[in-house]
Amino acid sequence: MGYGSAKFAGYMATDLVCLSDYNQGSSCVDNFDFFVITKQSGMINGVDGILGLGPPVKANGPSYVQNLYLGGVISEPVVSF
């Protein structure tokens, strides 16, 4: 599998995935599917994973933002950088 110039291998897993903000509480998605990287090349040292925040397109994999929206955690499936 690849992401940009990086290459990696691993397997799919399912778990409770949360992003926390001390002042705002947690944004959790239960039973979220994600890819566990077991081997990689081409990623910056210290980076141990990728969380896709893109739209729910099959080629992108599971959308964390879309799952937050469907779970009622956020009011719109929108992310801004």
Buried (B, 14 or more C-beta within 10 A) or exposed (E): EEBEEBEBEBEEEEEEBEEEEEEEEEBBBEEBEBBEBEEBEEBEEEEEEBEBEEEBEEEEBBBBBBBBBEBEBBEEBEEEE
